[in-house]
């Protein structure tokens, strides 16, 4: 029997064909682009993350490409799509967000978070501020914290650990991410729906101004104009008014409209609202339709089930008056944490089943003289590495993490650390790679690290801050897929990484030092950080205290085996039913990724998916419209980023002048 293929998966796989030839996209312009982003755009990226929780990555990526493409054109040269993507990749690496605090600006963003956390009311109220190790952050009374400077001896050990850990992490994800790419893209042939956004955008800009210019540039320009207009209202007004007003003016709430308190009388314990970023609707254009429908089914089920669970006494921590974030957090602890872990494990099991099915189908195909669905043999010219090299990188850097963690926290059982590095990371990364490859959405086994630390019986909080090799490299496989679609050799990424690493460390140190010196972080000048960091600190602090008194920890109280088993069995049964009736398998992945989480982004995505399915596809055809949608989304990201870059530059100049003594 032939291996079953979902038609929608095959559609996404066909949106961009694998190129016939590959080139090295890294050259002198790539290095110049890295310097441009590192020293011109990184401060804007830092500021925008603090103000609105939004990355300037889109601006850095597309503006760098447009600028260098125009310079090349006026020099009677042109950038091909391989060179354009490497510029994009470098810009993204220099302005990427770090951690759960939506901080852009390189590795030192983490130290900015820790300087806040050790001073936060959450850490003090929970009694852990004085227990945070000094190899992570200096004490609150240190001159390094009081004077808001990284150039102090108290920061030496934290900075060295940060830089060394950053290097190990880059090598670790490169090694295992490449292995995941070979497995999920080459062998399993997953579609990676969002990989086409960047690849199509790079192709559109490569074609601009040439005889080969096609529809891509027109659609990209339309998306950019939409992003410019919407971004002027969404990002521009709040950012600019923050210079002259105590509270920034937000015509559209950032990042969402919260309806939870307004609907609590009829929908108790339901976190309700919707995202206000227009890009969420455009995301619905791009995502697989049945994955979005699955997410909507899960969100609707949450809305229906939660009041009944609350009435039954299961969602017992919710109280009237809670907002969206508090409601969601309480519900996670009462019910959805356990169910989510079970359902996510089901994704891992299903992924293994699909891989085994694929191997068996290929064996049957070979014996019958038929073509195989996927192959481990790489295409010629892509410059693929022998698999032992990335495997050795992964093993070597994981051992480095284990050794470093053991040196910092020698009392913690080392076999737990080994399990994280060589069991948890591969499983979690593979689950996520499959979810991204099928639906374009991130997933992971939730709070597994927290559970292991609590169940280990360790009685100190320093382990929470140690460099445990608990990674999720699933998104790296998508980066390699985009690299392939843009016609780049693997060596291009290697050269780009060698450029990014030293530059991101140096520029991050310089610009975070400058912005921190302007004023405390967070403060009224940074509305997103002021609003969200306290909640993040409180949530993190609750987990940190769990190891001091495991019997009273939220996880121990929240964990219920019966709920986890129910989530596992329910997901497997649903998959079996869908497969038996040859229904879209993407439904189950959509449900798993959204069950029990905030529905705020789901309904705007559903609107986009319905418009896509019932208006645009009948008008343009499925394949053509999905190609349009990916380029439109790339253009929108560019337009939004441009607005952010311009307004943030204005604010930085204004605040710098206001700090001058004359």
N, C-alpha and C positions, 0 to 999 in steps of 0.2 A: 504494500500500500504506500502511495506517495506521501511524503511529508506534508501535513496540512499547512497552508499559507493563508493568512488573513489578507483579503484583497486590499484593505486600507494600508496595511503595512507595505505591501508591494507597491502601492501608489507612491507612498512617501519615498521608498527606496529608489524609484525611477525619476524623481524630480530633478536630480542632477546625477549624471552618469559619471562613473570613475574615468578620469582622464587617461588618454593613451600614452602621454609622456609626462615626465616629472622634471622639475628644475630646482636649483638651489635659490630660494627667494631671499636669502640674506646677503646684503652687500653693504657698501659704505653708506647708502641712504638709510639703511636700517639702523646703523649706529647713530647717524645724525638725528633720526626720528626718536630714538631712545633718549638722547640728550635733550631734545625739544620737550618731550613729554615729562621727563624727570625734573627739569628745572623751570618749565613754564606752566605746565598743567597740574602737577601734583599738588601745589598749595590750594588750587581751586577744588580739586577732588577732596582734599581733607575737609575744607570748609563746608562743601555741599553735603557731605556725609553727616557732619555735626548739625547742620541746620535742618535738613529735610530727610536724612536717612537714605539718600539717593546717591548712587555712585556717579562720578563724572566720567566713568570709563567710556561710555558711549561717545561723549564729546571728545575725549582724548583720542579714542580710536579713529573715529571718522574724520575729525578735524585734521589729525596728523596725516591721514591718507590723502585728503583733499589738498592740503597744503603742498605735500611733496609731489603729488600727481601734477599739480599746476606748475610747480617749479620745473619738473621734468619736461612737461609739455613745452614750456617757454625756452627750454634748452634743446628743443627738437629731439627729445627722447620721450619715452613713455614707460610707465610701470605696468608690468604684467600682473595678473591676479595672484601669482605666487608671491611676488614682492609686496603687493598690497596687503596680503594676509599676514605676512611676517611683521609689517609695520603695525597692523591691527593687534597682533598677538603681543608685541612688545608693549604697546600702549596699554593694553588690558592688564598685563602683568604689573605695570608700574602704578596703576590706579585701582587695583582690585580691592575689594572689601575684605576685612579680616574679622573673624570671630562673629559672635552673635550681636555685637553692638553696632553693626553697619558702619565700620570705620574704614575709610579709604586712606591711602597714604603710606603703604609699606609696613615693614615689620615693627617700627617703633609705635605704631598705633596701639599695639598690645600693652606697652608700658604706660601709655596715656590712660588706658582703661584701668590698669592696676593702681596708678596713683589716685584715681578717683575712688576705686573700690575700698582701698585701705582707709580713706577718709569718710566714706559714705555712712549715712545713718543706719543703713541696713547692716553693714559689718559691725558697727559699734553696738547696735541694738541686739544683735545675735551673739555678741561677746566673742567675736573671732578676729577683730582687727589686730589685736596684739599677738595673735597666734600665726599670722601669715609670715612665711619665712622671708628673711632678708635677702636670700638669693633670688627672690622674685621681685621685690619692691622694697625700697627703704622705708623705715618707720615714718609715721606721720610727722614726728617732731624733727626729722632730718632736715638740714638746710637745703638739701636737694629738692624736697617737696615744698618747703616753705617758700623758697625763692623761685620755684618753677623752672628748674634747669636740669638738663641731662648731663651737663659738664661738671660733674661732681664725683668724687671717689665712691660714694655710696651706690652709684649706678653701675660701677665697673662690672661686678659679677653678673647682675641681671642682664646687662647689655651683651656680655660675652656669651651667656647661655642663649640669649635671644638670637644672636647672629649664627652661632653654631647650630642651634635647632632649626633655624630657617634653611640653612644649607642642607642639612640632613633631610628635611622634609621635601625640598625640591628634588633631590636625588631619589627619594623613596617613591614619590608619586610618579616620577618619570618612568622608573622601572616597572612598577606594577600597573600603572596606567597604560603603558604600551602593551603589556600582556593582555589586559582587558580588551584593548582595541582589537588585537589580533583575534581574540575569542569571539567577541560580540559583533564586530563589524565584518571581519573577513570570513569567519566560520558560520556564525549564526545569522549573519546578514540582517541585523536589526536596522531600522530605517533612520534613526536619529533625526526626528523631524526638525529640531531647532538648529542642527548643523547647517542646514541649507540657508538659514537667514544670513549668517556671516559669509558663507561661500557665495551666495547670490549677490550680496552687497559688494563684495570684493570684485566680482565679475562685472557688475554694473559700472563701478568706477574705473575699472580697467578699460571698458569699452567707451567711456565718455570721451567725446571729442575726436574719435577715430572713425574711419569709414565703417568699422564693424559695429558702431553704436546701434543698439537694439532697444526694445521696449524696457529693458532693465533700468536705464538711466531715467527715463520718463517716470516710471513708477517710483523709483527711489526719490526723485525730486518731489513728487506729490507727498510721499510720506514725510520727507524732511519739512515741507511747508506746514503740514498738520502738526508736527512736533514743535515747530517754531511758534505757531499761534497758541497752541494749548500750553506749551511750556512757559510762555510769557506770563500767562495768568497763574498757572499752577506753581511754578518755581520762581519766576522773575519778580512778581509783586512781593511775596513774603520775604525774599532775600534782600531786595533793595530797601524795603521799608524797615528792615531790622537795623539799618544804619541810623535812622532818624527817629524811630519809635521804640518805646520800651518793650512792647509786644509786637512782633511782626504781624502785618495784615494778611490774613489768609481768606481769600474769596472762596476758595475750594479747600475744605479741610484736608490736611496731610497727616497720615497716609490713607485714612478711611473715614467714612461716616459711621458713627457708632449709634445703633438703634436699640441696643440691649436694654437699657433702662426704660426706654419708651414702650417696649413690648413685653416687659417682664410680667405684667399682670395676666396676659393671655398665653405667653410663651416663657414660662419660668425656666431658668437654667439654660437658656438658648443664647449663645453669643451671636448677635445678628447685626449686620451692617453690610457695607459694600465698599470696595476699593474705589478711589477717586482718580486714579491714574488711567488715562485713556489707553495706555499701552496694554492694560489687562484685557480690554476688548479685542485689540489687535492680536494679542496672544491666542484668543479663541479662534481667530482666522487661521492661525498657523497649526495649532495642535490638532492631532487626530480627533475626528468628530466623536467617535465612540468612547474615547478616553475622557473627553469633556462630559459626555452624557453620564458616564460612570461616576465622575466627580459630582455632578449635579444630583444623581440618585443618592450618593452618600451624604451630601449636604442636606438634602430634603429629608432623608431618613433621620439625620441628627436632629433636625428641627422637630420632627414628629415624635421621636423617641425620648428626647431629653425631658420634656415635661412629665412623661410617664415614669421615667427613671427617678425624677425628683420626687414625684408623688409617692413612689414606692420606697423612698428612703435610700436609694442607691447613690444619687448625687446629693449627698448630705452636706457637703461643705459649701454649697452655693447658698448665698443669702441675698434677699432683695437689696437693690442698690448697687450691686456689683456691675462694673463696666465690662466691656468685651474681653479685655485681656485677663482680668481677674476671674471672670466666669469660665473662660477657656482653661485657665490654669487649674482651677478647682475641679472642673469636670475631668481633666486629664488624670489627676490624682485619684479621683473616685472610681473611674470606670475605663476611660479611653486609653490610659497608659498600658494597662494589661492587655486589652483587646488589640491595640495597635502593635504591640510586640508579637502577639500571636499571628496577626495578619501579615506582618512583615516577614516573619519566618516562613509563612506560606509562599511568599514571593520567592524566597531563596530555594525552597523545595521545588516550586514550579520551574524556576530557572534551571535547576539541575535536571529536572525531568525533560525540559525542552532540549538541553544539550545532549542528553543520552539519546533522546528520540532522533535528534539530528545526526548523531554518529551512526545510529542504526539505519536511518534512511540513506545515508551516504554509502554505507557498506552494501546495502541492497542495490543501490543505483550502480555501484561499481561492478557488482556481480552480474547485473543485467545489461551492462554496457551502456547505461544511461548517464546523463550529465548529473553531477552532484549539485546540491543546493548551495553549499558553501565549501571553502577549502582553506586549509592552513597555509597553502602555498601562496606567498605574496606576489602581487603583480610585478613584472619586470620594470626596473628603473626607479622604483620608489625608494630604494636605498634602505631596505629593512635590515634590522640588526638580527644576528643570531639570537635565538630566544634565551640562551644561557647568559647573555650580557645583561639584559634588563632584570632577569631573575637574580643574578649575582648582586646587582645594584640594590634590589629590594631586600635581599637577605642581609647584605652587609650593613646598610643603613638602619635596618630594623635592629640588628645586633648592637649598633652604636647607640640607638635610643635606649635599648634595654640596659646597657652598661651605664649610661649617663643617669638614667632614672634610679638605678640601684645605688649609685654613688651618692645621689642627693637624698634618697629615702632608703637607707640600707635596711631598716627594720621591716619594710613591706615585703611580703613573700615574692620572690623573684619569679616564681613559676606563673603567678598571675600576669606579670608584665609580659612574659614570653607568650602566654595565651593571647593577650591583646595583639601582639605583633604578628603572630603567625597563624592565628585562627580567626579572631574577630575582624581584623582589618581585611583579609581576603574575602570573607563571607559578606561583610557589610558593603565592601566596594563592588562586589559582583552583583549583589541585589540592586544597588543604586545604578550601576551601569546598565542593567537590563531595563530598569524603570525609565531612565533617561533615553535609552535607545528605542523604547516603545512609545513613551508618552511625552518625552521632553521634560519630565518633572523629577525633582530630586526626592529621594526617600532614603531612610536608613533605619536600622533597628534602634528604636528610641531608648535612651537612658540606660544602655547596657553597661557602659562604664560606671555609671552611678551605682547600679545594682551590684556589680562585682566588688567595688570598693566597700560598700556597706556590708555585704555578705562575707567579706574577707575577715572581718573582725578587727581590722586595724583601727587604733584609737586616737589618731591625730589627723589634722586637716592638711598637713603638708603634701600628702599624696595627691590631693586634688589639683595641685599646681605643678606637679612633677611632669616631665616630658614623656608621659606614657604613649607608646606607639599605637594610639587608637585613631586610625585614619579612615576616611571614606574617599577613595580615589575614583569613584565611578564616573564623575564628570570629566576626568582626564581622557577617558576613551573618546568622548565627543570631540575634544580638542584635536586628537589625532585624526578623527574622521574629517573634520574641517580641513586639516592640513592636507589630507588626501584629495578632497574635492577641489581644492585650489591648486592642485598640481605641484605641491611642494615635496621635496625629498625630506626624509627624516632628519638629515643633518642640518636642515634649516632650523628646526626647533632646538637642536643642541646648541647651535651658535647663538640663537636668540636667548636661551637660558643663561649662557655664559655672559651675555651682555646685561641681562636684567639683574642678576644676583648682586653684583657689587654696586650698581647704580641705585637700586632700590634701598639698599642699606644706607648709603651716603645721603641721598636726597631725603629719605624719610627722617633721618636724624636732624638734618638742617631745618626742614620746614616744620616738623612738629615742634622743635625747640622754639622757632619763631612764633608760631601761633599760640603755643602754650604761654609764652612770655607776654602776649597781648592781654591775657586775662585768664581767669580760672576756667577749667573745662570739667563739667558742663556749667553753664550759667544761662541767664535769660537771653543772651545773644545766640544761643544754640538751642532752639525750641525742641527739635527732635531728641537730642541727647538729654535735655532737661526732663522731658516727659518719659522717655523710654528707659534710660539708664537706671533709674531708681528701681523700676520693676525688675530689670535684668539682675541688678545687684541683690534684690530681695530673693528672687528665684534661685540664683546661684548660692547665696548665703544659706538658704534653707538646706540645700544639698550638702554644703560643706559641713554644717553642724551635725549631719546624720552620722558621720563617722565618730563623733564624740560620744553619741548616745544612740547606737543603732536601734535599740528597742523602741525609741520614740521617733524614729525618722519617718518622714512622709512616705518614703518609698516602701518601707516595711508595712506601713499601714495601708498603703494604696495597692500593693501587689496582691493579686488574686489569681491563683493558678486556673481556677475554673473559667475566668474571663479570657485569659490568654489562650487556653485550649479551645474555647468557643470561637475566638477570632481565627485561630489556625484552621480548625475544622470547617468553619463557615466559608472561609476563602477557598479552601480546597474543593468543597462541595460545589460552590458556585462555579469554579473553573471547570469542574467535570461536567456540570450541566450545560454550560455554554459550549464546551467542546463537543459534547454529544450531539447537540442540535446545530452544530456548525455556526454558532452565533459569534459576533465579534469578540475575540478574546480580550481586546483592549478595554472592554467594559470592566473586567475584574481588576485590571491594573489601575484604572481610573477610580474605582471604588476604594481600593486599598490606599491610594495616595491621599484621599480626602476624608476618609471616615473619621469623624470626631475632631477635625481641626477647624479652624476658622472658615466659615463659608463665604467670607467677604470677597475673596478673589474668584470664587467659583461662579457666581451668578453673572458678573460681567463677562467672564470667559464664555459662559453658556450663551449669552446674547451674541457674542462674536461668532460662536460656532453655529448657531441657528441662522444668522445672516449669511454666513459662509455656505452652509449646506443647502439652504432653500431659496437663496436669492442669487448669490454670486456664482456658485457652481452651475446651476441651470443656465446662467447667462454666458459664462466663459468656458465651461467644461472643467472637470475636476483637476486635471493635471495642470492646465494653464492657470487656473485661479490660485492653486496652491503655490505655484511659482510666483505669481503676482504678490500673494500675501507675504511670502518670506521677504521679498525685496521691499515691500511697503513697510513691514515691521522694522527692517534695517534702516530705512530712511527716517522713520519716526524716531527711532533711537538716536540717530544723528541730530535731528532737529532739536529734540529735548536736551541733548547734551550741549549743543551750541548755546542755548539760552542759559543753561546752568553755568557754563564757562564764562560767558560775558557778565552775567549778574554777580557771580562770585568774585570776579576780578574787580568789579566796581566796589564791592563790599570790603575786600581786602585792602584796597587803596584807602577807602574811607576810614577804616578802623586803624590802619597804620598811621595815618595823619593825626587821628584823634589821640594817639598815644604819645605824640611828640610834645616836648615841653615848651614849644614856641609856636 
